[in-house]
Amino acid sequence: MKSRRTLALLPLLLLIAAVTFCISGDDDLWLDLAPIPYEMKVPADIAQRLEVENQSADMDDQFLQQAYTDGAISIIRVSYQPAVGEKTWFMAAYYFNEADLDKTIIPDEVPPYGFKLITNKGMALSVSGPQDSIYEPTSQDGKNIYKLHDILYNADSYRAKP
């Protein structure tokens, strides 16, 4: 009889544990920036709206070709899919040998390949993104872009892939 009560309580205890985990669980996911060897921490509810696209050296784009000529090893673009409408570019990330990236930075000018956020063992991660959102600030898409913008230039939002 006692084991039946225990079995009857087990689903209830599992449900309570599951609800507790969801409430206290991490609300962020790590977005893989492959082929760049880093990940970016983004809110889980926004992650599904993001798409990482490799920008290879053989693409028909003069800016990309110049970036690879300047020493870029990998470049990605992250697009955002709004609730309604076409996906839009949100950010670009560049992976360089740090010395090559430093050669492209001219004092008092906007860096052509974004802002250097992380350096490790002679390599550098830099990112660039929009100044403002193209979405109405009070819309859900506008709120999402503002959240992402807060993350974009924060080095703590990135980690080397494990």
C-alpha beads as a LAMMPS data file, in Angstrom:
LAMMPS data file: protein, C-alpha beads

162 atoms
161 bonds

1 atom types
1 bond types

-500.0 500.0 xlo xhi
-500.0 500.0 ylo yhi
-500.0 500.0 zlo zhi

Masses

1 110.0

Atoms # bond

1 1 1 0.000 0.000 0.000
2 1 1 2.818 2.385 0.885
3 1 1 4.565 1.757 -2.445
4 1 1 1.346 2.695 -4.306
5 1 1 1.262 6.050 -2.511
6 1 1 4.890 6.601 -3.393
7 1 1 4.182 5.762 -7.034
8 1 1 1.198 8.111 -7.009
9 1 1 3.345 10.939 -5.589
10 1 1 6.206 10.382 -8.024
11 1 1 4.537 12.117 -11.033
12 1 1 3.615 15.077 -8.818
13 1 1 7.189 15.386 -7.548
14 1 1 8.549 15.163 -11.088
15 1 1 6.137 17.882 -12.216
16 1 1 7.216 20.169 -9.361
17 1 1 10.878 19.536 -10.227
18 1 1 10.258 20.293 -13.907
19 1 1 8.441 23.553 -13.144
20 1 1 11.201 24.591 -10.748
21 1 1 13.866 23.870 -13.375
22 1 1 12.016 25.928 -16.009
23 1 1 11.627 28.868 -13.635
24 1 1 15.218 28.828 -12.397
25 1 1 16.793 27.547 -15.631
26 1 1 19.041 29.600 -17.847
27 1 1 17.082 31.827 -20.233
28 1 1 20.001 32.146 -22.648
29 1 1 21.428 29.908 -25.357
30 1 1 24.829 29.842 -27.007
31 1 1 24.615 30.681 -30.729
32 1 1 27.378 28.951 -32.707
33 1 1 29.236 31.466 -34.904
34 1 1 30.901 28.749 -37.049
35 1 1 33.257 28.840 -38.830
36 1 1 34.424 31.443 -36.302
37 1 1 35.460 29.439 -33.219
38 1 1 33.208 31.402 -30.830
39 1 1 29.676 31.324 -29.514
40 1 1 27.442 34.246 -28.581
41 1 1 25.062 34.141 -25.610
42 1 1 21.579 35.251 -26.690
43 1 1 18.136 35.143 -25.060
44 1 1 16.506 31.771 -25.760
45 1 1 13.295 33.375 -27.006
46 1 1 15.247 35.346 -29.627
47 1 1 17.686 32.604 -30.669
48 1 1 15.113 30.938 -32.913
49 1 1 14.867 34.174 -34.931
50 1 1 18.615 34.297 -35.671
51 1 1 20.454 32.732 -38.572
52 1 1 24.242 32.534 -38.871
53 1 1 25.552 32.652 -42.431
54 1 1 29.156 31.997 -43.435
55 1 1 30.533 34.754 -45.663
56 1 1 33.170 32.959 -47.720
57 1 1 36.012 34.522 -49.679
58 1 1 34.576 33.376 -53.009
59 1 1 31.305 35.331 -52.634
60 1 1 30.724 38.063 -55.184
61 1 1 31.081 40.941 -52.724
62 1 1 33.915 43.478 -52.927
63 1 1 33.788 44.282 -49.205
64 1 1 34.160 40.618 -48.261
65 1 1 36.929 40.107 -50.785
66 1 1 38.782 43.113 -49.320
67 1 1 38.323 41.776 -45.781
68 1 1 39.878 38.455 -46.799
69 1 1 42.677 40.318 -48.609
70 1 1 43.261 42.261 -45.366
71 1 1 43.708 38.959 -43.523
72 1 1 40.272 37.840 -42.339
73 1 1 40.253 34.127 -41.600
74 1 1 36.468 33.812 -41.190
75 1 1 33.500 36.139 -41.490
76 1 1 29.890 35.462 -40.557
77 1 1 26.695 37.434 -40.773
78 1 1 23.800 37.039 -38.369
79 1 1 20.327 37.805 -39.698
80 1 1 17.172 38.433 -37.696
81 1 1 13.763 37.130 -38.799
82 1 1 11.008 39.509 -37.621
83 1 1 7.493 38.302 -36.808
84 1 1 6.322 39.755 -40.128
85 1 1 8.469 40.531 -43.151
86 1 1 11.852 39.699 -44.606
87 1 1 14.855 38.756 -42.508
88 1 1 17.314 41.573 -41.980
89 1 1 21.042 41.788 -41.312
90 1 1 21.783 42.261 -37.622
91 1 1 25.539 41.870 -37.197
92 1 1 28.781 40.663 -38.690
93 1 1 31.642 38.980 -36.855
94 1 1 35.230 38.760 -38.086
95 1 1 38.012 36.432 -37.026
96 1 1 41.511 37.732 -37.754
97 1 1 45.098 37.284 -36.779
98 1 1 45.296 40.170 -34.292
99 1 1 48.241 41.816 -36.068
100 1 1 46.352 41.811 -39.391
101 1 1 43.243 43.304 -37.793
102 1 1 45.321 45.997 -36.076
103 1 1 46.723 47.069 -39.467
104 1 1 43.184 47.910 -40.632
105 1 1 42.410 50.177 -37.684
106 1 1 43.060 53.858 -38.334
107 1 1 42.869 56.231 -35.331
108 1 1 39.829 58.542 -35.305
109 1 1 38.046 56.450 -37.972
110 1 1 35.356 53.811 -37.642
111 1 1 37.072 50.412 -37.820
112 1 1 36.184 48.735 -41.131
113 1 1 35.768 45.312 -39.535
114 1 1 33.978 46.218 -36.354
115 1 1 35.246 46.621 -32.833
116 1 1 37.835 44.233 -31.475
117 1 1 36.247 42.475 -28.503
118 1 1 38.383 39.469 -27.689
119 1 1 41.998 38.551 -28.308
120 1 1 43.458 35.165 -27.516
121 1 1 46.766 33.621 -28.583
122 1 1 47.324 36.195 -31.315
123 1 1 43.821 35.882 -32.756
124 1 1 41.027 38.462 -32.550
125 1 1 37.235 38.487 -32.682
126 1 1 35.642 41.731 -33.831
127 1 1 31.970 42.549 -34.393
128 1 1 29.912 45.223 -36.098
129 1 1 26.216 45.951 -35.985
130 1 1 23.575 48.593 -36.551
131 1 1 23.433 51.950 -34.821
132 1 1 19.655 51.740 -34.352
133 1 1 16.806 49.306 -34.873
134 1 1 14.734 49.500 -38.020
135 1 1 11.751 48.256 -35.997
136 1 1 9.342 50.295 -33.924
137 1 1 10.889 50.367 -30.400
138 1 1 7.624 49.314 -28.708
139 1 1 7.101 46.309 -31.029
140 1 1 8.355 42.871 -29.991
141 1 1 10.896 42.942 -32.823
142 1 1 12.109 46.364 -31.677
143 1 1 12.487 45.087 -28.117
144 1 1 14.349 42.005 -29.376
145 1 1 16.812 44.086 -31.399
146 1 1 17.489 46.342 -28.405
147 1 1 18.219 43.258 -26.267
148 1 1 20.575 41.953 -28.935
149 1 1 22.255 45.331 -29.279
150 1 1 23.044 45.315 -25.543
151 1 1 24.778 41.956 -26.039
152 1 1 26.554 42.754 -29.306
153 1 1 29.520 44.756 -27.985
154 1 1 29.815 43.021 -24.607
155 1 1 32.840 40.677 -24.595
156 1 1 31.231 38.673 -21.765
157 1 1 28.521 37.621 -24.233
158 1 1 31.052 35.537 -26.187
159 1 1 33.073 32.456 -25.424
160 1 1 35.507 30.291 -27.316
161 1 1 33.848 27.074 -28.432
162 1 1 34.418 24.295 -25.932

Bonds

1 1 1 2
2 1 2 3
3 1 3 4
4 1 4 5
5 1 5 6
6 1 6 7
7 1 7 8
8 1 8 9
9 1 9 10
10 1 10 11
11 1 11 12
12 1 12 13
13 1 13 14
14 1 14 15
15 1 15 16
16 1 16 17
17 1 17 18
18 1 18 19
19 1 19 20
20 1 20 21
21 1 21 22
22 1 22 23
23 1 23 24
24 1 24 25
25 1 25 26
26 1 26 27
27 1 27 28
28 1 28 29
29 1 29 30
30 1 30 31
31 1 31 32
32 1 32 33
33 1 33 34
34 1 34 35
35 1 35 36
36 1 36 37
37 1 37 38
38 1 38 39
39 1 39 40
40 1 40 41
41 1 41 42
42 1 42 43
43 1 43 44
44 1 44 45
45 1 45 46
46 1 46 47
47 1 47 48
48 1 48 49
49 1 49 50
50 1 50 51
51 1 51 52
52 1 52 53
53 1 53 54
54 1 54 55
55 1 55 56
56 1 56 57
57 1 57 58
58 1 58 59
59 1 59 60
60 1 60 61
61 1 61 62
62 1 62 63
63 1 63 64
64 1 64 65
65 1 65 66
66 1 66 67
67 1 67 68
68 1 68 69
69 1 69 70
70 1 70 71
71 1 71 72
72 1 72 73
73 1 73 74
74 1 74 75
75 1 75 76
76 1 76 77
77 1 77 78
78 1 78 79
79 1 79 80
80 1 80 81
81 1 81 82
82 1 82 83
83 1 83 84
84 1 84 85
85 1 85 86
86 1 86 87
87 1 87 88
88 1 88 89
89 1 89 90
90 1 90 91
91 1 91 92
92 1 92 93
93 1 93 94
94 1 94 95
95 1 95 96
96 1 96 97
97 1 97 98
98 1 98 99
99 1 99 100
100 1 100 101
101 1 101 102
102 1 102 103
103 1 103 104
104 1 104 105
105 1 105 106
106 1 106 107
107 1 107 108
108 1 108 109
109 1 109 110
110 1 110 111
111 1 111 112
112 1 112 113
113 1 113 114
114 1 114 115
115 1 115 116
116 1 116 117
117 1 117 118
118 1 118 119
119 1 119 120
120 1 120 121
121 1 121 122
122 1 122 123
123 1 123 124
124 1 124 125
125 1 125 126
126 1 126 127
127 1 127 128
128 1 128 129
129 1 129 130
130 1 130 131
131 1 131 132
132 1 132 133
133 1 133 134
134 1 134 135
135 1 135 136
136 1 136 137
137 1 137 138
138 1 138 139
139 1 139 140
140 1 140 141
141 1 141 142
142 1 142 143
143 1 143 144
144 1 144 145
145 1 145 146
146 1 146 147
147 1 147 148
148 1 148 149
149 1 149 150
150 1 150 151
151 1 151 152
152 1 152 153
153 1 153 154
154 1 154 155
155 1 155 156
156 1 156 157
157 1 157 158
158 1 158 159
159 1 159 160
160 1 160 161
161 1 161 162
